[in-house]
């Protein structure tokens, strides 16, 4: 090596990892310099998560070597990685739900960092400084998805790290919060911290990262300087065929009113939750309505009330109606019989049971589709239904008996969405439908939603991705502190205005229907 060539902080040479039926990583080479922000790009299932787990010591490679500051080592476990100064934020959270924020962070940092109580002031200070305020004494199970993501990020930022690995860190942040995070990451890089950044938001990659390695099918398919590429050029490197990635979906006006929410107020007894105030919402058959909002502003509560997970007393049944029929007092299965399908925000644990097979997960919500007769499961029909989901929605999996937790995030999301769409719902409610999925999977999901809309379904999408909402929605509004803004035609507003609504700057006196 030339004396003028800087020594890479992290080098991977020939990293290979095999699983039954597939090679997740195939001879991967990767260099990351001190102070470099390096992107790792690829479709869901391309091998990114496996590679990150190898770097962090969660998984051991079958072949290849890891060099840290030029020295070859075996990354035995995450504890060793953290000792070296490597921190990682996983796409799927690794938090104990029955412990507080401070207790989770204390566990990750070890005894030398102090007790949870001793860490609380620093957690408040660090989280506030980075624009991700946290209450250290809150139990994790009471946090929204966005707030849990903040815990993961802050937990790493509190450590003296030399390499920070971020897997989809902005998926639950507003554009403003993402900008604040990028300011922090650039400052960390200027101080010498290396950052390995995984994101499917190509605009973010182009704005933030100095270099990128692209994986396809478990192999390195190319390297590039993101700032010198367009989004479409990056997408082509990731998926090969970029056909349909620039689709512009036509905006439409809905037909008959299907979902009607009338002056819905709900007091949340959880002191850390959000109460809803006078929610007025209409969704018509044949349209997609989008609701934007920063995590923790009432999304979880309105989803629970609409899905039936949180029914209201019968005297308030009229607060929510399907095609004029009061449903606010009904449980989820009764609402499903009236045409509801539901895609929750949390894929693993809520949308799917992690250790159950895909076929069993298909049965969980689709049992009314002729899959059960006289209390007996028709196993062959269940498997056939799951296989049809896999085929129609291009889910990458060995077969229908594969455990849900073994799928990549994007493929599991396609399976859950496909399971709901194939029940031909009259109303589909989808939370964060493309959270953490690659550009190809997001395009496929958007096409499926548009096709369902064009078939006459009413669709409500709750998301924190403004780009997504403006791309697929016909009307849009925003939640802030439990209040819903006026709904506007998407073509008659813009992200800046919706961003103001997300901050609570709106008037709810009139609602467009």
For each residue, the residues with C-beta under 8 A, 3 or more apart:
1: 5 7
2: 5
3:
4:
5: 1 2
6: 33 34
7: 1 69 70
8: 11 31 32 33 67 70
9: 32 33 34 36 68 69 162 163 194
10: 30 31 32 55 66 67 68 163 194
11: 8 30 31 32 66 67 70
12: 15 28 29 30 31 51 54 55 64 65 66 67
13: 29 64 65 66 67
14: 27 28 29 63 64 65
15: 12 25 27 28 29 30 51 54 61 63 64 65 66
16: 23 25 26 27 28 61 62 63 64
17: 23 24 25 47 50 51 54 59 61 62
18: 22 23 24 62
19: 22 23 24
20:
21: 398
22: 18 19 218 398
23: 16 17 18 19 26 218
24: 17 18 19 47 50 218
25: 15 16 17 28 47 50 51 54 61 218
26: 16 23 47 217 218 219
27: 14 15 16 63 64 219 220
28: 12 14 15 16 25 47 51 64 215 218 219 220
29: 12 13 14 15 220
30: 10 11 12 15 40 51 213 220
31: 8 10 11 12
32: 8 9 10 11 36 38 163 194 196
33: 6 8 9 36 38 194
34: 6 9 162 192 194
35: 189 190 191 192 193 194
36: 9 32 33 189 194 195 210 211
37: 185 186 189 194 195 197 208 209 210
38: 32 33 194 195 196 197 209 210 211 212 213
39: 197 198 199 205 208 209 211 212 213 226
40: 30 48 51 52 196 197 198 212 213 215
41: 48 198 205 212 213 214 215 234 237 238
42: 46 47 48 214 215 216 221 238 438
43: 46 216 238 239 410 438 439 440 441
44: 396 408 409 410 411 437 438 441
45: 396 408 410 411
46: 42 43 215 216 217 218 238 438
47: 17 24 25 26 28 42 50 51 215 217 218 219
48: 40 41 42 51 52 167 198 215
49: 52 53 91 167 408
50: 17 24 25 47 53 54 59
51: 12 15 17 25 28 30 40 47 48 54 55 215
52: 40 48 49 55 56 88 165 167 196 198
53: 49 50 56 57 58 59
54: 12 15 17 25 50 51 57 58 59 60 61 66 75
55: 10 12 51 52 66 75 81 86 88 163 165 196
56: 52 53 75 78 81 86 88 165
57: 53 54 75 76 77 78 79 80 81
58: 53 54 77 78
59: 17 50 53 54
60: 54 74 75
61: 15 16 17 25 54 64 66
62: 16 17 18
63: 14 15 16 27
64: 12 13 14 15 16 27 28 61
65: 12 13 14 15 72
66: 10 11 12 13 15 54 55 61 72 73 74 75
67: 8 10 11 12 13 70 71 72 73
68: 9 10 71 73 84
69: 7 9
70: 7 8 11 67
71: 67 68
72: 65 66 67
73: 66 67 68
74: 60 66
75: 54 55 56 57 60 66 80 81
76: 57 79 80
77: 57 58 80 81
78: 56 57 58 81 82 88
79: 57 76 82 83
80: 57 75 76 77 83 84
81: 55 56 57 75 77 78 84 86 88
82: 78 79 85 86 87 108 110 159
83: 79 80
84: 68 80 81 162
85: 82 159 160 161 162 163
86: 55 56 81 82 161 162 163 164 165
87: 82 155 156 157 159 161 163 164 165
88: 52 55 56 78 81 156 164 165 166 167
89: 149 152 153 155 156 164 165 166 167 169
90: 93 94 152 167
91: 49 167 168 171 198 409 436
92: 348 409
93: 90 148 149 151 152
94: 90 152
95: 99 104 140 148 151 152
96: 99 103 104 107 140
97: 139 140 141
98: 139 140 141
99: 95 96 103 104 107 139 140
100: 103 104 116 136 137 138 139 140
101: 104 105 123 134 135 136 137 138 140 143 151
102: 105 106 116 117 119 120 123 136 137
103: 96 99 100 106 107 116
104: 95 96 99 100 101 107 108 140 151 155
105: 101 102 108 109 116 119 123 136 151 154 155 158
106: 102 103 109 113 114 115 116 119
107: 96 99 103 104
108: 82 104 105 155
109: 105 106 112 113 119 155 158 159
110: 82 113
111:
112: 109
113: 106 109 110 119 158
114: 106 118 119
115: 106 118 119
116: 100 102 103 105 106 119 120 136
117: 102 120
118: 114 115
119: 102 105 106 109 113 114 115 116 122 123 136 158
120: 102 116 117 123 124 136 137
121: 124 125
122: 119 125 126 158
123: 101 102 105 119 120 126 127 134 136 154 158
124: 120 121 127 128 133 134 136
125: 121 122 128 129
126: 122 123 129 130 154 157 158
127: 123 124 130 132 133 134 150 154
128: 124 125 131 133
129: 125 126
130: 126 127 153 154 157 180 181 184
131: 128 177 180 181 184
132: 127 150 153 154 177 181
133: 124 127 128 150
134: 101 123 124 127 138 147 150 151 154
135: 101 138 272
136: 100 101 102 105 116 119 120 123 124
137: 100 101 102 120
138: 100 101 134 135 142 143 272
139: 97 98 99 100 142 143
140: 95 96 97 98 99 100 101 104 143 148 151
141: 97 98
142: 138 139 270 272 273
143: 101 138 139 140 147 148 151 272 296
144: 147 148 295 296 299 300
145: 148 149 172 295 345 346 432
146: 149 150 172 173 294 295 296 464
147: 134 143 144 150 151 295 296
148: 93 95 140 143 144 145 151 152
149: 89 93 145 146 152 153 169 171 172 173 295
150: 127 132 133 134 146 147 153 154
151: 93 95 101 104 105 134 140 143 147 148 154 155
152: 89 90 93 94 95 148 149 155 156
153: 89 130 132 149 150 156 157 166 169 181
154: 105 123 126 127 130 132 134 150 151 157 158
155: 87 89 104 105 108 109 151 152 158 159
156: 87 88 89 152 153 159 161 164
157: 87 126 130 153 154 161 164 184
158: 105 109 113 119 122 123 126 154 155
159: 82 85 87 109 155 156
160: 85
161: 85 86 87 156 157 164 193
162: 9 34 84 85 86 192 193 194
163: 9 10 32 55 85 86 87 193 194 195 196
164: 86 87 88 89 156 157 161 185 188 193 194 195 196
165: 52 55 56 86 87 88 89 195 196 198
166: 88 89 153 169 185 195 196 197 198 199
167: 48 49 52 88 89 90 91 198
168: 91 171 198 199 200 435 436
169: 89 149 153 166 173 181 197 199
170: 173 177 178 181 199 201 204
171: 91 149 168 432 435 436 464 465
172: 145 146 149 295 432 435 464
173: 146 149 169 170 177 178 181 464
174: 177 178 294 464 466 499 502
175: 178 179 466 495 499
176: 179 180 499
177: 131 132 170 173 174 180 181 294
178: 170 173 174 175 181 182 204
179: 175 176 182 183
180: 130 131 176 177 183 184
181: 130 131 132 153 169 170 173 177 178 184 185
182: 178 179 185 186 204 207 208
183: 179 180 186 187
184: 130 131 157 180 181 187 188
185: 37 164 166 181 182 188 189 195 197 208
186: 37 182 183 189 190 208
187: 183 184 190 191
188: 164 184 185 191 193 195
189: 35 36 37 185 186 192 193 194 195
190: 35 186 187
191: 35 187 188
192: 34 35 162 189
193: 35 161 162 163 164 188 189
194: 9 10 32 33 34 35 36 37 38 162 163 164 189
195: 36 37 38 163 164 165 166 185 188 189
196: 32 38 40 52 55 163 164 165 166
197: 37 38 39 40 166 169 185 205 208 209
198: 39 40 41 48 52 91 165 166 167 168
199: 39 166 168 169 170 202 204 205
200: 168 436 437 438 439 442
201: 170 204 205 467
202: 199 205 206 226 231 234 235 439
203: 206 207 231 467
204: 170 178 182 199 201 207 208
205: 39 41 197 199 201 202 208 209 212 226 234
206: 202 203 209 226 227 229 231 234
207: 182 203 204 227
208: 37 39 182 185 186 197 204 205
209: 37 38 39 197 205 206 212 226
210: 36 37 38 225 226 227
211: 36 38 39 223 224 225 226
212: 38 39 40 41 205 209 223 224 225 226 234
213: 30 38 39 40 41 220 222 223
214: 41 42 220 221 222 223 224 234 237 238
215: 28 40 41 42 46 47 48 51 218 219 220 221
216: 42 43 46 219 221 237 238 239 240
217: 26 46 47 221
218: 22 23 24 25 26 28 46 47 215
219: 26 27 28 47 215 216
220: 27 28 29 30 213 214 215 223
221: 42 214 215 216 217 237 238
222: 213 214 237
223: 211 212 213 214 220
224: 211 212 214 228 229 233 234 237
225: 210 211 212 228 229
226: 39 202 205 206 209 210 211 212 229 234
227: 206 207 210
228: 224 225
229: 206 224 225 226 233 234 237
230: 233 234
231: 202 203 206 234 235
232: 235 236 242 245 246
233: 224 229 230 236 237
234: 41 202 205 206 212 214 224 226 229 230 231 237 238
235: 202 231 232 238 239 242 245 439 440
236: 232 233 239 240 241 242
237: 41 214 216 221 222 224 229 233 234
238: 41 42 43 46 214 216 221 234 235 438 439 440
239: 43 216 235 236 242 245 438 439 440
240: 216 236
241: 236
242: 232 235 236 239 245 246
243:
244: 247 443 447
245: 232 235 239 242 439 440 443
246: 232 242
247: 244 443 446 447
248: 471
249: 446 450 471 472
250:
251: 474 489 490 491
252: 286 287 453 454 474
253: 284 287 474
254: 257 283 284 285 286 287 458 474
255: 284 285 286 287 456
256: 284 285 323
257: 254 260 282 283 284 285 323 324 513
258: 283 284 285 322 323 426 427 458
259: 281 282 283 306 320 321 322 427 458 460
260: 257 281 282 320 321 324
261: 264 279 280 281 282 306 319 320
262: 280 318 319 320 321
263: 278 279 280 319
264: 261 276 278 279 280 281 305 319 320 328
265: 275 276 277 278 279
266: 275 276 301 305 310 312
267: 275
268: 273 274 275 276 301
269: 273
270: 142 273
271:
272: 135 138 142 143
273: 142 268 269 270 300 301
274: 268 296 297 298 300 301 481 482
275: 265 266 267 268 298 301 482
276: 264 265 266 268 279 298 301 302 305 482 483
277: 265 482 483
278: 263 264 265 483 508
279: 261 263 264 265 276 302 483 484
280: 261 262 263 264 484 508 511
281: 259 260 261 264 289 460 477 484 487 511
282: 257 259 260 261 289 487 511 513
283: 254 257 258 259 287 289 427 458 459 460
284: 253 254 255 256 257 258 287 458
285: 254 255 256 257 258 426 456 457 458
286: 252 254 255 453 454 456 457 458
287: 252 253 254 255 283 284 453 458 459 474 475
288: 449 450 453 459 460 461 472 473 474 475
289: 281 282 283 459 460 461 473 474 475 476 477 487
290: 460 461 462 463 469 472 473 475 476 477 490
291: 299 302 460 461 462 463 476 477 478 479 484
292: 463 464 466 469 476 477 478 479 498 501 502
293: 297 298 299 462 464 478 479 480 502
294: 146 174 177 297 464 480 502
295: 144 145 146 147 149 172 299 464
296: 143 144 146 147 274 299
297: 274 293 294 479 480 481 482 502
298: 274 275 276 293 301 302 479 481 482 483
299: 144 291 293 295 296 302 303 345 431 462 479
300: 144 273 274 303 304 345
301: 266 268 273 274 275 276 298 304 305 310 482
302: 276 279 291 298 299 305 306 462 479
303: 299 300 306 307 309 344 345 429 431 462
304: 300 301 307 309 310
305: 264 266 276 301 302 310 312 320 328
306: 259 261 302 303 320 429 460
307: 303 304 332 335 340 342 344 429
308: 311 327 330 331 332 333 334 335 340
309: 303 304 332
310: 266 301 304 305
311: 308 328 329 330 331
312: 266 305 316 317 319 320 328 329
313: 316 329
314: 317 329
315:
316: 312 313 319 328 329
317: 312 314 320 326 327 328 329 330
318: 262 321 326 328
319: 261 262 263 264 312 316 326 328
320: 259 260 261 262 264 305 306 312 317 326 327 328
321: 259 260 262 318 324 325 326 327 328
322: 258 259 325 327 335 338 339 340 426 427
323: 256 257 258 338 339 426
324: 257 260 321
325: 321 322 338
326: 317 318 319 320 321 329
327: 308 317 320 321 322 330 334 335 338
328: 264 305 311 312 316 317 318 319 320 321
329: 311 312 313 314 316 317 326
330: 308 311 317 327 334 335 338
331: 308 311 334 335
332: 307 308 309 335 336 340 342
333: 308 336 337
334: 308 327 330 331 337 338
335: 307 308 322 327 330 331 332 338 340
336: 332 333 339 340 341 342 365 368
337: 333 334 368
338: 322 323 325 327 330 334 335 426
339: 322 323 336 425 426 427
340: 307 308 322 332 335 336 425 426 427 428 429
341: 336 365 420 421 423 425 427 428 429
342: 307 332 336 365 420 428 429 430
343: 351 416 417 420 428 429 430 431 433
344: 303 307 347 350 351 431
345: 145 299 300 303 350 431 432 435 462
346: 145 349 350 351
347: 344 350 351 352 409 412 413 416
348: 92 351 352 354 404 405 412
349: 346 352 353 354
350: 344 345 346 347
351: 343 344 346 347 348 412 413 416
352: 347 348 349 356 361 364 404 412 415 416
353: 349 356 360 361 364 404
354: 348 349 403 404 405
355: 403 404 405
356: 352 353 360 361 403 404
357: 360 361 386 400 401 402 403 404
358: 361 362 386 389 390 395 397 400 401 402 403 404 407 415
359: 362 363 382 383 385 386 400 401
360: 353 356 357 363 364 382
361: 352 353 356 357 358 364 386 404 415 416 419
362: 358 359 365 366 382 385 386 389 400 419
363: 359 360 366 367 371 372 377 382 385
364: 352 353 360 361 367
365: 336 341 342 362 419 420 423
366: 362 363 369 371 385 419 422 423
367: 363 364 371 372 377
368: 336 337 371 372 423
369: 366 385 422 423
370: 373 378 381
371: 363 366 367 368 377 378 381 382 385
372: 363 367 368 375 376 377 378
373: 370 376 378
374:
375: 372
376: 372 373
377: 363 367 371 372 382
378: 370 371 372 373 381 382
379: 382 383
380: 383 384
381: 370 371 378 384 385
382: 359 360 362 363 371 377 378 379 385 386
383: 359 379 380 386 387 400 401
384: 380 381 387 388
385: 359 362 363 366 369 371 381 382 388 389 422
386: 357 358 359 361 362 382 383 389 390 400
387: 383 384 390 391 399 400
388: 384 385 391 392 422
389: 358 362 385 386 392 393 395 415 418 419 422
390: 358 386 387 393 395 397 400 415 418
391: 387 388 394
392: 388 389 418 422
393: 389 390 414 415 417 418 444 448
394: 391 414 444
395: 358 389 390 407 411 414 415 418
396: 44 45 407 408 411
397: 358 390 400 402 406 407 411 415
398: 21 22 402
399: 387 402
400: 357 358 359 362 383 386 387 390 397
401: 357 358 359 383
402: 357 358 397 398 399 406 407
403: 354 355 356 357 358 406
404: 348 352 353 354 355 356 357 358 361 407 412 415
405: 348 354 355
406: 397 402 403
407: 358 395 396 397 402 404 411 412 415
408: 44 45 49 396 411 412
409: 44 91 92 347 412 413 435 436 437
410: 43 44 45 413 414 436 437 438 441 442
411: 44 45 395 396 397 407 408 414 415 441
412: 347 348 351 352 404 407 408 409 415 416
413: 347 351 409 410 416 417 433 434 435 436 437 441 445
414: 393 394 395 410 411 417 418 437 441 444 445
415: 352 358 361 389 390 393 395 397 404 407 411 412 418 419
416: 343 347 351 352 361 412 413 419 420
417: 343 393 413 414 420 421 430 433 445 448
418: 389 390 392 393 395 414 415 421 422 448
419: 361 362 365 366 389 415 416 422 423
420: 341 342 343 365 416 417 423 425 428 430
421: 341 417 418 424 425 428 448 452
422: 366 369 385 388 389 392 418 419
423: 341 365 366 368 369 419 420
424: 421 455
425: 339 340 341 420 421 428 452 457
426: 258 285 322 323 338 339 340 457 458
427: 258 259 283 322 339 340 341 457 458 459 460
428: 340 341 342 343 420 421 425 449 452 457 458 459 460
429: 303 306 307 340 341 342 343 459 460 462
430: 342 343 417 420 433 449 459 460 461 462
431: 299 303 343 344 345 461 462 463
432: 145 171 172 345 435 462 463 464 465
433: 343 413 417 430 445 449 461 463 468
434: 413 437 441 442 445 446 463 465 468
435: 168 171 172 345 409 413 432 463 465
436: 91 168 171 200 409 410 413
437: 44 200 409 410 413 414 434 441 442 445
438: 42 43 44 46 200 238 239 410 441 442
439: 43 200 202 235 238 239 245 442 443
440: 43 235 238 239 245 443 444
441: 43 44 410 411 413 414 434 437 438 444 445
442: 200 410 434 437 438 439 445 446 468
443: 244 245 247 439 440 446 447
444: 393 394 414 440 441 447 448
445: 413 414 417 433 434 437 441 442 448 449
446: 247 249 434 442 443 449 450 468 471 472
447: 244 247 443 444 450 451
448: 393 417 418 421 444 445 451 452
449: 288 428 430 433 445 446 452 453 459 461 472
450: 249 288 446 447 453 454 472
451: 447 448 454 455
452: 421 425 428 448 449 455 457 459
453: 252 286 287 288 449 450 456 457 459 474
454: 252 286 450 451
455: 424 451 452
456: 255 285 286 453
457: 285 286 425 426 427 428 452 453
458: 254 258 259 283 284 285 286 287 426 427 428
459: 283 287 288 289 427 428 429 430 449 452 453
460: 259 281 283 288 289 290 291 306 427 428 429 430
461: 288 289 290 291 430 431 433 449 468 469 472 473
462: 290 291 293 299 302 303 345 429 430 431 432
463: 290 291 292 431 432 433 434 435 468 469
464: 146 171 172 173 174 292 293 294 295 432
465: 171 432 434 435 468 469
466: 174 175 292 469 470 495 498 499
467: 201 203 470 471 495
468: 433 434 442 446 461 463 465 471 472
469: 290 292 461 463 465 466 472 473 476 490 498
470: 466 467 473 476 490 495
471: 248 249 446 467 468
472: 249 288 290 446 449 450 461 468 469
473: 288 289 290 461 469 470 476 490
474: 251 252 253 254 287 288 289 453 489 490
475: 287 288 289 290 487 488 489 490 512
476: 289 290 291 292 469 470 473 487 488 490 493 498
477: 281 289 290 291 292 484 485 486 487 488 501
478: 291 292 293 484 485 498 501 502 506
479: 291 292 293 297 298 299 302 482 483 484 485 502
480: 293 294 297 483 485 501 502 503 504 506
481: 274 297 298 504
482: 274 275 276 277 297 298 301 479
483: 276 277 278 279 298 479 480 504 506 508
484: 279 280 281 291 477 478 479 508
485: 477 478 479 480 501 506 507 508
486: 477 506 507 508 510 511 512
487: 281 282 289 475 476 477 511 512 513
488: 475 476 477 492 493 497 512
489: 251 474 475 492 493 512
490: 251 290 469 470 473 474 475 476 493
491: 251
492: 488 489
493: 476 488 489 490 497 498
494: 497 498
495: 175 466 467 470 498 499
496: 499 500
497: 488 493 494 500 501
498: 292 466 469 476 478 493 494 495 501 502
499: 174 175 176 466 495 496 502 503
500: 496 497 503 505 506
501: 292 477 478 480 485 497 498 504 505 506
502: 174 292 293 294 297 478 479 480 498 499
503: 480 499 500
504: 480 481 483 501
505: 500 501
506: 478 480 483 485 486 500 501
507: 485 486 510
508: 278 280 483 484 485 486 511
509:
510: 486 507
511: 280 281 282 486 487 508
512: 475 486 487 488 489
513: 257 282 487
